[in-house]
Amino acid sequence: MKKIRILGIAILTAVMLCACGGGDEQELADISTAEGDEYRAIIWEERTYVPFCVVSKNDCGTLIGYVNGDTGERVCEYKDYPSNEWIASYLTVDGGAMLYKEVNVTNIPDGLQSEYEWND
């Protein structure tokens, strides 16, 4: 009888955890990469982002998704910049992040300067 009670409590707990966890989580995006001549671009929602400069991981915001499904490489919003123009990518084991610019963006926010000639 004690085993049945414990099993019943375990099943009830599992059902409650499943029911509570499903509604609030954001669906993560499918993010892929493409090799450029001198860099690796990020492809997200039919937009292409190229590396722009190194930034602090502390300025990364909401998680958008993982690069090629690798949970160790995250793509996030960056500060309050629009994510259709700017995103950041970082490795969970690394201290820094790379800011990526959508290839068609020409308006560069104050304080940002590209470290790469392909952004000129």
Biopython code that builds the backbone (N, CA, C, O; Angstrom):
import numpy as np
from Bio.PDB.StructureBuilder import StructureBuilder

atoms = [
    (1, "MET", "N", (0.817, -1.195, 0.000)),
    (1, "MET", "CA", (0.000, 0.000, 0.000)),
    (1, "MET", "C", (0.864, 1.263, 0.000)),
    (1, "MET", "O", (0.549, 2.235, -0.686)),
    (2, "LYS", "N", (1.949, 1.245, 0.769)),
    (2, "LYS", "CA", (2.851, 2.389, 0.847)),
    (2, "LYS", "C", (3.503, 2.649, -0.521)),
    (2, "LYS", "O", (3.678, 3.799, -0.924)),
    (3, "LYS", "N", (3.862, 1.557, -1.234)),
    (3, "LYS", "CA", (4.474, 1.702, -2.557)),
    (3, "LYS", "C", (3.493, 2.318, -3.538)),
    (3, "LYS", "O", (3.895, 3.137, -4.365)),
    (4, "ILE", "N", (2.238, 1.958, -3.474)),
    (4, "ILE", "CA", (1.218, 2.500, -4.374)),
    (4, "ILE", "C", (1.020, 3.987, -4.098)),
    (4, "ILE", "O", (0.874, 4.775, -5.032)),
    (5, "ARG", "N", (1.012, 4.376, -2.834)),
    (5, "ARG", "CA", (0.850, 5.776, -2.460)),
    (5, "ARG", "C", (2.034, 6.608, -2.998)),
    (5, "ARG", "O", (1.832, 7.686, -3.556)),
    (6, "ILE", "N", (3.250, 6.107, -2.831)),
    (6, "ILE", "CA", (4.441, 6.814, -3.311)),
    (6, "ILE", "C", (4.410, 6.923, -4.831)),
    (6, "ILE", "O", (4.732, 7.972, -5.389)),
    (7, "LEU", "N", (4.021, 5.837, -5.499)),
    (7, "LEU", "CA", (3.928, 5.848, -6.957)),
    (7, "LEU", "C", (2.873, 6.857, -7.408)),
    (7, "LEU", "O", (3.090, 7.589, -8.374)),
    (8, "GLY", "N", (1.750, 6.899, -6.725)),
    (8, "GLY", "CA", (0.686, 7.844, -7.070)),
    (8, "GLY", "C", (1.149, 9.287, -6.900)),
    (8, "GLY", "O", (0.864, 10.133, -7.748)),
    (9, "ILE", "N", (1.853, 9.573, -5.822)),
    (9, "ILE", "CA", (2.378, 10.918, -5.587)),
    (9, "ILE", "C", (3.393, 11.281, -6.673)),
    (9, "ILE", "O", (3.399, 12.410, -7.162)),
    (10, "ALA", "N", (4.237, 10.342, -7.046)),
    (10, "ALA", "CA", (5.243, 10.592, -8.086)),
    (10, "ALA", "C", (4.581, 10.895, -9.428)),
    (10, "ALA", "O", (5.002, 11.812, -10.132)),
    (11, "ILE", "N", (3.554, 10.137, -9.785)),
    (11, "ILE", "CA", (2.846, 10.358, -11.050)),
    (11, "ILE", "C", (2.145, 11.714, -11.026)),
    (11, "ILE", "O", (2.219, 12.461, -12.002)),
    (12, "LEU", "N", (1.475, 12.037, -9.943)),
    (12, "LEU", "CA", (0.789, 13.312, -9.817)),
    (12, "LEU", "C", (1.770, 14.481, -9.919)),
    (12, "LEU", "O", (1.477, 15.476, -10.583)),
    (13, "THR", "N", (2.911, 14.371, -9.280)),
    (13, "THR", "CA", (3.945, 15.410, -9.344)),
    (13, "THR", "C", (4.444, 15.585, -10.770)),
    (13, "THR", "O", (4.599, 16.716, -11.232)),
    (14, "ALA", "N", (4.697, 14.490, -11.473)),
    (14, "ALA", "CA", (5.183, 14.558, -12.847)),
    (14, "ALA", "C", (4.158, 15.233, -13.751)),
    (14, "ALA", "O", (4.523, 16.056, -14.591)),
    (15, "VAL", "N", (2.886, 14.897, -13.592)),
    (15, "VAL", "CA", (1.826, 15.504, -14.402)),
    (15, "VAL", "C", (1.745, 17.002, -14.121)),
    (15, "VAL", "O", (1.591, 17.792, -15.052)),
    (16, "MET", "N", (1.842, 17.401, -12.877)),
    (16, "MET", "CA", (1.770, 18.822, -12.526)),
    (16, "MET", "C", (2.963, 19.590, -13.094)),
    (16, "MET", "O", (2.796, 20.705, -13.587)),
    (17, "LEU", "N", (4.145, 19.019, -13.033)),
    (17, "LEU", "CA", (5.329, 19.679, -13.565)),
    (17, "LEU", "C", (5.224, 19.857, -15.079)),
    (17, "LEU", "O", (5.596, 20.906, -15.605)),
    (18, "CYS", "N", (4.729, 18.861, -15.769)),
    (18, "CYS", "CA", (4.556, 18.963, -17.220)),
    (18, "CYS", "C", (3.527, 20.025, -17.572)),
    (18, "CYS", "O", (3.726, 20.795, -18.512)),
    (19, "ALA", "N", (2.448, 20.072, -16.838)),
    (19, "ALA", "CA", (1.376, 21.019, -17.120)),
    (19, "ALA", "C", (1.814, 22.450, -16.848)),
    (19, "ALA", "O", (1.411, 23.367, -17.565)),
    (20, "CYS", "N", (2.629, 22.652, -15.827)),
    (20, "CYS", "CA", (3.049, 24.006, -15.460)),
    (20, "CYS", "C", (4.157, 24.525, -16.355)),
    (20, "CYS", "O", (4.256, 25.737, -16.550)),
    (21, "GLY", "N", (4.968, 23.686, -16.890)),
    (21, "GLY", "CA", (6.133, 24.132, -17.634)),
    (21, "GLY", "C", (5.884, 24.445, -19.083)),
    (21, "GLY", "O", (6.774, 25.008, -19.721)),
    (22, "GLY", "N", (4.755, 24.127, -19.649)),
    (22, "GLY", "CA", (4.578, 24.238, -21.085)),
    (22, "GLY", "C", (4.136, 25.580, -21.612)),
    (22, "GLY", "O", (4.429, 25.886, -22.767)),
    (23, "GLY", "N", (3.446, 26.406, -20.837)),
    (23, "GLY", "CA", (2.847, 27.591, -21.399)),
    (23, "GLY", "C", (3.711, 28.831, -21.432)),
    (23, "GLY", "O", (3.507, 29.676, -22.303)),
    (24, "ASP", "N", (4.662, 28.988, -20.533)),
    (24, "ASP", "CA", (5.395, 30.234, -20.426)),
    (24, "ASP", "C", (6.711, 30.244, -21.200)),
    (24, "ASP", "O", (7.305, 31.309, -21.370)),
    (25, "GLU", "N", (7.169, 29.128, -21.660)),
    (25, "GLU", "CA", (8.463, 29.068, -22.306)),
    (25, "GLU", "C", (8.370, 29.554, -23.745)),
    (25, "GLU", "O", (7.432, 29.230, -24.472)),
    (26, "GLN", "N", (9.372, 30.343, -24.136)),
    (26, "GLN", "CA", (9.466, 30.836, -25.497)),
    (26, "GLN", "C", (10.016, 29.735, -26.384)),
    (26, "GLN", "O", (10.954, 29.032, -26.007)),
    (27, "GLU", "N", (9.434, 29.588, -27.552)),
    (27, "GLU", "CA", (9.955, 28.616, -28.501)),
    (27, "GLU", "C", (11.243, 29.176, -29.094)),
    (27, "GLU", "O", (11.270, 30.305, -29.586)),
    (28, "LEU", "N", (12.302, 28.385, -29.046)),
    (28, "LEU", "CA", (13.593, 28.846, -29.525)),
    (28, "LEU", "C", (13.682, 28.712, -31.044)),
    (28, "LEU", "O", (13.124, 27.790, -31.640)),
    (29, "ALA", "N", (14.394, 29.653, -31.650)),
    (29, "ALA", "CA", (14.502, 29.718, -33.105)),
    (29, "ALA", "C", (15.484, 28.688, -33.640)),
    (29, "ALA", "O", (16.415, 28.270, -32.952)),
    (30, "ASP", "N", (15.254, 28.292, -34.885)),
    (30, "ASP", "CA", (16.216, 27.481, -35.630)),
    (30, "ASP", "C", (17.231, 28.434, -36.232)),
    (30, "ASP", "O", (16.884, 29.287, -37.049)),
    (31, "ILE", "N", (18.472, 28.290, -35.832)),
    (31, "ILE", "CA", (19.533, 29.179, -36.290)),
    (31, "ILE", "C", (20.625, 28.335, -36.921)),
    (31, "ILE", "O", (21.066, 27.338, -36.349)),
    (32, "SER", "N", (21.055, 28.744, -38.101)),
    (32, "SER", "CA", (22.099, 27.995, -38.793)),
    (32, "SER", "C", (23.256, 28.933, -39.128)),
    (32, "SER", "O", (23.239, 30.111, -38.772)),
    (33, "THR", "N", (24.244, 28.402, -39.805)),
    (33, "THR", "CA", (25.403, 29.195, -40.180)),
    (33, "THR", "C", (25.706, 28.995, -41.661)),
    (33, "THR", "O", (25.261, 28.034, -42.290)),
    (34, "ALA", "N", (26.469, 29.923, -42.184)),
    (34, "ALA", "CA", (26.970, 29.827, -43.560)),
    (34, "ALA", "C", (28.399, 30.349, -43.543)),
    (34, "ALA", "O", (28.714, 31.315, -42.848)),
    (35, "GLU", "N", (29.243, 29.707, -44.306)),
    (35, "GLU", "CA", (30.639, 30.133, -44.364)),
    (35, "GLU", "C", (30.814, 31.223, -45.405)),
    (35, "GLU", "O", (30.441, 31.054, -46.566)),
    (36, "GLY", "N", (31.389, 32.353, -44.975)),
    (36, "GLY", "CA", (31.765, 33.417, -45.894)),
    (36, "GLY", "C", (33.229, 33.245, -46.258)),
    (36, "GLY", "O", (33.866, 32.282, -45.830)),
    (37, "ASP", "N", (33.768, 34.165, -47.042)),
    (37, "ASP", "CA", (35.174, 34.080, -47.432)),
    (37, "ASP", "C", (36.099, 34.128, -46.220)),
    (37, "ASP", "O", (37.082, 33.391, -46.146)),
    (38, "GLU", "N", (35.772, 35.007, -45.268)),
    (38, "GLU", "CA", (36.643, 35.201, -44.117)),
    (38, "GLU", "C", (35.920, 35.056, -42.782)),
    (38, "GLU", "O", (36.508, 35.327, -41.735)),
    (39, "TYR", "N", (34.693, 34.645, -42.798)),
    (39, "TYR", "CA", (33.918, 34.608, -41.558)),
    (39, "TYR", "C", (32.802, 33.574, -41.653)),
    (39, "TYR", "O", (32.501, 33.038, -42.720)),
    (40, "ARG", "N", (32.209, 33.321, -40.505)),
    (40, "ARG", "CA", (31.022, 32.465, -40.429)),
    (40, "ARG", "C", (29.831, 33.359, -40.139)),
    (40, "ARG", "O", (29.802, 34.054, -39.123)),
    (41, "ALA", "N", (28.858, 33.344, -41.020)),
    (41, "ALA", "CA", (27.647, 34.136, -40.854)),
    (41, "ALA", "C", (26.598, 33.319, -40.107)),
    (41, "ALA", "O", (26.619, 32.088, -40.124)),
    (42, "ILE", "N", (25.692, 34.018, -39.460)),
    (42, "ILE", "CA", (24.549, 33.389, -38.806)),
    (42, "ILE", "C", (23.319, 33.653, -39.660)),
    (42, "ILE", "O", (23.091, 34.779, -40.104)),
    (43, "ILE", "N", (22.535, 32.621, -39.886)),
    (43, "ILE", "CA", (21.302, 32.725, -40.665)),
    (43, "ILE", "C", (20.128, 32.497, -39.714)),
    (43, "ILE", "O", (20.032, 31.459, -39.058)),
    (44, "TRP", "N", (19.236, 33.490, -39.654)),
    (44, "TRP", "CA", (18.057, 33.378, -38.795)),
    (44, "TRP", "C", (16.902, 34.103, -39.477)),
    (44, "TRP", "O", (17.011, 35.274, -39.840)),
    (45, "GLU", "N", (15.795, 33.386, -39.644)),
    (45, "GLU", "CA", (14.582, 33.930, -40.277)),
    (45, "GLU", "C", (14.909, 34.598, -41.610)),
    (45, "GLU", "O", (14.481, 35.723, -41.866)),
    (46, "GLU", "N", (15.660, 33.912, -42.447)),
    (46, "GLU", "CA", (16.009, 34.374, -43.785)),
    (46, "GLU", "C", (16.832, 35.664, -43.783)),
    (46, "GLU", "O", (16.925, 36.344, -44.805)),
    (47, "ARG", "N", (17.428, 36.000, -42.635)),
    (47, "ARG", "CA", (18.336, 37.135, -42.558)),
    (47, "ARG", "C", (19.739, 36.602, -42.320)),
    (47, "ARG", "O", (19.923, 35.575, -41.667)),
    (48, "THR", "N", (20.722, 37.310, -42.854)),
    (48, "THR", "CA", (22.117, 36.930, -42.691)),
    (48, "THR", "C", (22.811, 37.965, -41.822)),
    (48, "THR", "O", (22.739, 39.165, -42.088)),
    (49, "TYR", "N", (23.481, 37.489, -40.783)),
    (49, "TYR", "CA", (24.207, 38.349, -39.855)),
    (49, "TYR", "C", (25.693, 38.039, -39.959)),
    (49, "TYR", "O", (26.087, 36.874, -40.018)),
    (50, "VAL", "N", (26.519, 39.083, -39.980)),
    (50, "VAL", "CA", (27.965, 38.909, -40.066)),
    (50, "VAL", "C", (28.611, 39.431, -38.785)),
    (50, "VAL", "O", (28.064, 40.325, -38.140)),
    (51, "PRO", "N", (29.765, 38.886, -38.412)),
    (51, "PRO", "CA", (30.448, 39.361, -37.203)),
    (51, "PRO", "C", (30.758, 40.851, -37.293)),
    (51, "PRO", "O", (31.151, 41.354, -38.345)),
    (52, "PHE", "N", (30.576, 41.548, -36.175)),
    (52, "PHE", "CA", (30.818, 42.989, -36.143)),
    (52, "PHE", "C", (31.915, 43.358, -35.147)),
    (52, "PHE", "O", (32.900, 43.995, -35.520)),
    (53, "CYS", "N", (31.751, 42.963, -33.883)),
    (53, "CYS", "CA", (32.774, 43.241, -32.878)),
    (53, "CYS", "C", (32.533, 42.381, -31.643)),
    (53, "CYS", "O", (31.454, 41.816, -31.466)),
    (54, "VAL", "N", (33.536, 42.290, -30.806)),
    (54, "VAL", "CA", (33.429, 41.550, -29.550)),
    (54, "VAL", "C", (32.749, 42.449, -28.524)),
    (54, "VAL", "O", (33.059, 43.635, -28.416)),
    (55, "VAL", "N", (31.815, 41.861, -27.771)),
    (55, "VAL", "CA", (31.084, 42.594, -26.734)),
    (55, "VAL", "C", (31.063, 41.755, -25.462)),
    (55, "VAL", "O", (31.468, 40.593, -25.465)),
    (56, "SER", "N", (30.595, 42.349, -24.394)),
    (56, "SER", "CA", (30.484, 41.639, -23.124)),
    (56, "SER", "C", (29.273, 40.711, -23.123)),
    (56, "SER", "O", (28.188, 41.079, -23.574)),
    (57, "LYS", "N", (29.477, 39.519, -22.617)),
    (57, "LYS", "CA", (28.363, 38.575, -22.491)),
    (57, "LYS", "C", (27.296, 39.129, -21.541)),
    (57, "LYS", "O", (26.129, 38.750, -21.634)),
    (58, "ASN", "N", (27.689, 40.018, -20.634)),
    (58, "ASN", "CA", (26.743, 40.612, -19.694)),
    (58, "ASN", "C", (25.688, 41.473, -20.385)),
    (58, "ASN", "O", (24.626, 41.726, -19.816)),
    (59, "ASP", "N", (25.974, 41.927, -21.614)),
    (59, "ASP", "CA", (25.014, 42.749, -22.348)),
    (59, "ASP", "C", (24.065, 41.922, -23.201)),
    (59, "ASP", "O", (23.199, 42.476, -23.877)),
    (60, "CYS", "N", (24.215, 40.617, -23.177)),
    (60, "CYS", "CA", (23.314, 39.731, -23.919)),
    (60, "CYS", "C", (22.006, 39.593, -23.164)),
    (60, "CYS", "O", (21.985, 39.455, -21.941)),
    (61, "GLY", "N", (20.926, 39.631, -23.909)),
    (61, "GLY", "CA", (19.606, 39.570, -23.298)),
    (61, "GLY", "C", (18.934, 38.223, -23.494)),
    (61, "GLY", "O", (19.541, 37.172, -23.290)),
    (62, "THR", "N", (17.687, 38.271, -23.889)),
    (62, "THR", "CA", (16.844, 37.090, -24.028)),
    (62, "THR", "C", (17.414, 36.107, -25.042)),
    (62, "THR", "O", (17.840, 36.495, -26.130)),
    (63, "LEU", "N", (17.416, 34.854, -24.679)),
    (63, "LEU", "CA", (17.871, 33.790, -25.563)),
    (63, "LEU", "C", (16.928, 33.666, -26.754)),
    (63, "LEU", "O", (15.712, 33.559, -26.591)),
    (64, "ILE", "N", (17.513, 33.680, -27.964)),
    (64, "ILE", "CA", (16.742, 33.509, -29.193)),
    (64, "ILE", "C", (16.771, 32.052, -29.634)),
    (64, "ILE", "O", (15.744, 31.493, -30.018)),
    (65, "GLY", "N", (17.951, 31.440, -29.577)),
    (65, "GLY", "CA", (18.092, 30.052, -30.000)),
    (65, "GLY", "C", (19.535, 29.602, -29.902)),
    (65, "GLY", "O", (20.390, 30.299, -29.355)),
    (66, "TYR", "N", (19.785, 28.417, -30.447)),
    (66, "TYR", "CA", (21.125, 27.826, -30.423)),
    (66, "TYR", "C", (21.635, 27.689, -31.854)),
    (66, "TYR", "O", (20.867, 27.416, -32.778)),
    (67, "VAL", "N", (22.945, 27.882, -32.022)),
    (67, "VAL", "CA", (23.551, 27.755, -33.343)),
    (67, "VAL", "C", (23.630, 26.284, -33.722)),
    (67, "VAL", "O", (24.248, 25.482, -33.022)),
    (68, "ASN", "N", (23.005, 25.943, -34.822)),
    (68, "ASN", "CA", (22.985, 24.565, -35.338)),
    (68, "ASN", "C", (22.576, 23.541, -34.284)),
    (68, "ASN", "O", (23.061, 22.410, -34.296)),
    (69, "GLY", "N", (21.689, 23.931, -33.376)),
    (69, "GLY", "CA", (21.188, 23.030, -32.347)),
    (69, "GLY", "C", (22.147, 22.761, -31.201)),
    (69, "GLY", "O", (21.830, 21.968, -30.315)),
    (70, "ASP", "N", (23.308, 23.398, -31.192)),
    (70, "ASP", "CA", (24.316, 23.198, -30.139)),
    (70, "ASP", "C", (23.973, 24.085, -28.942)),
    (70, "ASP", "O", (24.115, 25.306, -29.017)),
    (71, "THR", "N", (23.525, 23.489, -27.847)),
    (71, "THR", "CA", (23.116, 24.267, -26.680)),
    (71, "THR", "C", (24.276, 25.014, -26.030)),
    (71, "THR", "O", (24.059, 25.871, -25.173)),
    (72, "GLY", "N", (25.492, 24.700, -26.426)),
    (72, "GLY", "CA", (26.650, 25.409, -25.902)),
    (72, "GLY", "C", (26.934, 26.716, -26.622)),
    (72, "GLY", "O", (27.734, 27.521, -26.143)),
    (73, "GLU", "N", (26.292, 26.942, -27.767)),
    (73, "GLU", "CA", (26.492, 28.189, -28.516)),
    (73, "GLU", "C", (25.147, 28.885, -28.659)),
    (73, "GLU", "O", (24.277, 28.461, -29.420)),
    (74, "ARG", "N", (25.007, 29.956, -27.910)),
    (74, "ARG", "CA", (23.716, 30.642, -27.812)),
    (74, "ARG", "C", (23.667, 31.908, -28.649)),
    (74, "ARG", "O", (24.675, 32.589, -28.834)),
    (75, "VAL", "N", (22.492, 32.207, -29.146)),
    (75, "VAL", "CA", (22.235, 33.466, -29.846)),
    (75, "VAL", "C", (21.183, 34.208, -29.038)),
    (75, "VAL", "O", (20.137, 33.660, -28.692)),
    (76, "CYS", "N", (21.486, 35.471, -28.745)),
    (76, "CYS", "CA", (20.625, 36.269, -27.869)),
    (76, "CYS", "C", (20.374, 37.649, -28.457)),
    (76, "CYS", "O", (21.051, 38.092, -29.384)),
    (77, "GLU", "N", (19.381, 38.308, -27.886)),
    (77, "GLU", "CA", (19.191, 39.720, -28.168)),
    (77, "GLU", "C", (20.380, 40.460, -27.564)),
    (77, "GLU", "O", (21.019, 39.964, -26.636)),
    (78, "TYR", "N", (20.676, 41.649, -28.092)),
    (78, "TYR", "CA", (21.779, 42.441, -27.555)),
    (78, "TYR", "C", (21.247, 43.786, -27.092)),
    (78, "TYR", "O", (20.695, 44.557, -27.877)),
    (79, "LYS", "N", (21.420, 44.055, -25.809)),
    (79, "LYS", "CA", (20.924, 45.279, -25.173)),
    (79, "LYS", "C", (19.484, 45.530, -25.612)),
    (79, "LYS", "O", (18.653, 44.623, -25.570)),
    (80, "ASP", "N", (19.191, 46.754, -26.030)),
    (80, "ASP", "CA", (17.837, 47.063, -26.518)),
    (80, "ASP", "C", (17.831, 47.263, -28.029)),
    (80, "ASP", "O", (16.933, 47.909, -28.569)),
    (81, "TYR", "N", (18.828, 46.711, -28.710)),
    (81, "TYR", "CA", (18.926, 46.826, -30.165)),
    (81, "TYR", "C", (17.900, 45.890, -30.805)),
    (81, "TYR", "O", (17.643, 44.808, -30.276)),
    (82, "PRO", "N", (17.312, 46.287, -31.931)),
    (82, "PRO", "CA", (16.342, 45.409, -32.600)),
    (82, "PRO", "C", (17.020, 44.135, -33.107)),
    (82, "PRO", "O", (18.055, 44.197, -33.770)),
    (83, "SER", "N", (16.434, 42.990, -32.793)),
    (83, "SER", "CA", (17.058, 41.716, -33.151)),
    (83, "SER", "C", (16.986, 41.424, -34.649)),
    (83, "SER", "O", (17.656, 40.506, -35.123)),
    (84, "ASN", "N", (16.199, 42.174, -35.397)),
    (84, "ASN", "CA", (16.238, 41.990, -36.849)),
    (84, "ASN", "C", (17.436, 42.722, -37.460)),
    (84, "ASN", "O", (17.673, 42.626, -38.665)),
    (85, "GLU", "N", (18.196, 43.456, -36.627)),
    (85, "GLU", "CA", (19.401, 44.141, -37.074)),
    (85, "GLU", "C", (20.655, 43.674, -36.343)),
    (85, "GLU", "O", (21.722, 43.578, -36.949)),
    (86, "TRP", "N", (20.541, 43.384, -35.057)),
    (86, "TRP", "CA", (21.696, 43.052, -34.220)),
    (86, "TRP", "C", (21.382, 41.860, -33.332)),
    (86, "TRP", "O", (20.324, 41.816, -32.705)),
    (87, "ILE", "N", (22.286, 40.896, -33.273)),
    (87, "ILE", "CA", (22.189, 39.772, -32.343)),
    (87, "ILE", "C", (23.587, 39.491, -31.796)),
    (87, "ILE", "O", (24.582, 39.937, -32.367)),
    (88, "ALA", "N", (23.656, 38.770, -30.718)),
    (88, "ALA", "CA", (24.942, 38.388, -30.139)),
    (88, "ALA", "C", (24.988, 36.877, -30.000)),
    (88, "ALA", "O", (23.973, 36.230, -29.742)),
    (89, "SER", "N", (26.170, 36.331, -30.174)),
    (89, "SER", "CA", (26.372, 34.890, -30.033)),
    (89, "SER", "C", (27.513, 34.661, -29.064)),
    (89, "SER", "O", (28.531, 35.353, -29.104)),
    (90, "TYR", "N", (27.328, 33.667, -28.181)),
    (90, "TYR", "CA", (28.415, 33.341, -27.270)),
    (90, "TYR", "C", (28.417, 31.866, -26.935)),
    (90, "TYR", "O", (27.394, 31.184, -26.987)),
    (91, "LEU", "N", (29.599, 31.404, -26.592)),
    (91, "LEU", "CA", (29.767, 30.039, -26.123)),
    (91, "LEU", "C", (29.600, 30.054, -24.616)),
    (91, "LEU", "O", (30.088, 30.966, -23.948)),
    (92, "THR", "N", (28.919, 29.060, -24.073)),
    (92, "THR", "CA", (28.695, 29.045, -22.625)),
    (92, "THR", "C", (29.990, 28.872, -21.847)),
    (92, "THR", "O", (30.038, 29.210, -20.665)),
    (93, "VAL", "N", (31.041, 28.355, -22.477)),
    (93, "VAL", "CA", (32.311, 28.136, -21.781)),
    (93, "VAL", "C", (33.277, 29.299, -21.963)),
    (93, "VAL", "O", (34.382, 29.268, -21.421)),
    (94, "ASP", "N", (32.883, 30.324, -22.715)),
    (94, "ASP", "CA", (33.767, 31.436, -23.037)),
    (94, "ASP", "C", (33.305, 32.688, -22.284)),
    (94, "ASP", "O", (32.157, 32.767, -21.847)),
    (95, "GLY", "N", (34.195, 33.650, -22.139)),
    (95, "GLY", "CA", (33.861, 34.853, -21.390)),
    (95, "GLY", "C", (33.263, 35.971, -22.214)),
    (95, "GLY", "O", (32.620, 36.859, -21.653)),
    (96, "GLY", "N", (33.452, 35.964, -23.536)),
    (96, "GLY", "CA", (32.980, 37.063, -24.364)),
    (96, "GLY", "C", (31.879, 36.652, -25.306)),
    (96, "GLY", "O", (31.483, 35.487, -25.362)),
    (97, "ALA", "N", (31.392, 37.622, -26.044)),
    (97, "ALA", "CA", (30.339, 37.382, -27.033)),
    (97, "ALA", "C", (30.702, 38.133, -28.307)),
    (97, "ALA", "O", (31.447, 39.112, -28.279)),
    (98, "MET", "N", (30.168, 37.662, -29.407)),
    (98, "MET", "CA", (30.365, 38.328, -30.698)),
    (98, "MET", "C", (29.051, 38.991, -31.085)),
    (98, "MET", "O", (28.000, 38.351, -31.115)),
    (99, "LEU", "N", (29.129, 40.276, -31.380)),
    (99, "LEU", "CA", (27.972, 40.999, -31.868)),
    (99, "LEU", "C", (27.909, 40.805, -33.380)),
    (99, "LEU", "O", (28.913, 40.972, -34.073)),
    (100, "TYR", "N", (26.741, 40.457, -33.885)),
    (100, "TYR", "CA", (26.518, 40.254, -35.313)),
    (100, "TYR", "C", (25.575, 41.316, -35.836)),
    (100, "TYR", "O", (24.602, 41.675, -35.174)),
    (101, "LYS", "N", (25.865, 41.822, -37.032)),
    (101, "LYS", "CA", (25.055, 42.835, -37.699)),
    (101, "LYS", "C", (24.382, 42.201, -38.909)),
    (101, "LYS", "O", (25.025, 41.463, -39.656)),
    (102, "GLU", "N", (23.112, 42.474, -39.111)),
    (102, "GLU", "CA", (22.431, 42.004, -40.309)),
    (102, "GLU", "C", (23.080, 42.721, -41.492)),
    (102, "GLU", "O", (23.352, 43.919, -41.412)),
    (103, "VAL", "N", (23.329, 42.004, -42.583)),
    (103, "VAL", "CA", (24.153, 42.536, -43.673)),
    (103, "VAL", "C", (23.632, 43.834, -44.281)),
    (103, "VAL", "O", (24.431, 44.605, -44.815)),
    (104, "ASN", "N", (22.350, 44.108, -44.227)),
    (104, "ASN", "CA", (21.785, 45.302, -44.846)),
    (104, "ASN", "C", (21.737, 46.514, -43.928)),
    (104, "ASN", "O", (21.316, 47.589, -44.355)),
    (105, "VAL", "N", (22.153, 46.367, -42.695)),
    (105, "VAL", "CA", (22.118, 47.477, -41.740)),
    (105, "VAL", "C", (23.222, 48.474, -42.070)),
    (105, "VAL", "O", (24.386, 48.102, -42.219)),
    (106, "THR", "N", (22.843, 49.740, -42.182)),
    (106, "THR", "CA", (23.826, 50.792, -42.451)),
    (106, "THR", "C", (23.928, 51.793, -41.308)),
    (106, "THR", "O", (24.926, 52.507, -41.206)),
    (107, "ASN", "N", (22.921, 51.861, -40.449)),
    (107, "ASN", "CA", (22.927, 52.786, -39.320)),
    (107, "ASN", "C", (23.581, 52.102, -38.120)),
    (107, "ASN", "O", (22.986, 51.220, -37.501)),
    (108, "ILE", "N", (24.801, 52.510, -37.798)),
    (108, "ILE", "CA", (25.560, 51.904, -36.709)),
    (108, "ILE", "C", (25.355, 52.736, -35.451)),
    (108, "ILE", "O", (25.608, 53.941, -35.469)),
    (109, "PRO", "N", (24.902, 52.122, -34.353)),
    (109, "PRO", "CA", (24.703, 52.869, -33.107)),
    (109, "PRO", "C", (26.006, 53.485, -32.598)),
    (109, "PRO", "O", (27.088, 52.931, -32.792)),
    (110, "ASP", "N", (25.881, 54.640, -31.945)),
    (110, "ASP", "CA", (27.043, 55.296, -31.342)),
    (110, "ASP", "C", (27.744, 54.348, -30.390)),
    (110, "ASP", "O", (27.104, 53.594, -29.657)),
    (111, "GLY", "N", (29.054, 54.395, -30.411)),
    (111, "GLY", "CA", (29.847, 53.570, -29.505)),
    (111, "GLY", "C", (30.239, 52.220, -30.068)),
    (111, "GLY", "O", (31.029, 51.502, -29.456)),
    (112, "LEU", "N", (29.696, 51.859, -31.232)),
    (112, "LEU", "CA", (30.061, 50.584, -31.860)),
    (112, "LEU", "C", (30.963, 50.835, -33.057)),
    (112, "LEU", "O", (30.719, 51.731, -33.866)),
    (113, "GLN", "N", (31.998, 50.033, -33.150)),
    (113, "GLN", "CA", (32.897, 50.121, -34.297)),
    (113, "GLN", "C", (33.275, 48.702, -34.697)),
    (113, "GLN", "O", (33.653, 47.881, -33.861)),
    (114, "SER", "N", (33.166, 48.436, -35.980)),
    (114, "SER", "CA", (33.475, 47.097, -36.478)),
    (114, "SER", "C", (34.952, 46.807, -36.390)),
    (114, "SER", "O", (35.789, 47.696, -36.553)),
    (115, "GLU", "N", (35.261, 45.562, -36.131)),
    (115, "GLU", "CA", (36.639, 45.101, -36.091)),
    (115, "GLU", "C", (37.007, 44.416, -37.404)),
    (115, "GLU", "O", (38.099, 43.863, -37.531)),
    (116, "TYR", "N", (36.094, 44.451, -38.385)),
    (116, "TYR", "CA", (36.291, 43.678, -39.599)),
    (116, "TYR", "C", (36.021, 44.523, -40.827)),
    (116, "TYR", "O", (35.080, 45.316, -40.849)),
    (117, "GLU", "N", (36.859, 44.351, -41.865)),
    (117, "GLU", "CA", (36.751, 45.145, -43.085)),
    (117, "GLU", "C", (35.484, 44.860, -43.883)),
    (117, "GLU", "O", (35.038, 45.734, -44.626)),
    (118, "TRP", "N", (34.889, 43.682, -43.762)),
    (118, "TRP", "CA", (33.689, 43.384, -44.546)),
    (118, "TRP", "C", (32.483, 44.204, -44.084)),
    (118, "TRP", "O", (31.445, 44.172, -44.746)),
    (119, "ASN", "N", (32.582, 44.928, -42.987)),
    (119, "ASN", "CA", (31.492, 45.777, -42.524)),
    (119, "ASN", "C", (31.633, 47.225, -42.993)),
    (119, "ASN", "O", (30.792, 48.060, -42.659)),
    (120, "ASP", "N", (32.666, 47.534, -43.753)),
    (120, "ASP", "CA", (32.873, 48.905, -44.231)),
    (120, "ASP", "C", (31.954, 49.234, -45.388)),
    (120, "ASP", "O", (31.995, 50.347, -45.912)),
]
sb = StructureBuilder()
sb.init_structure("model")
sb.init_model(0)
sb.init_chain("A")
sb.init_seg("    ")
for serial, (resi, resn, name, xyz) in enumerate(atoms, 1):
    if name == "N":
        sb.init_residue(resn, " ", resi, " ")
    sb.init_atom(name, np.array(xyz, "f"), 0.0, 1.0, " ", f" {name:<3s}", serial, name[0])
structure = sb.get_structure()
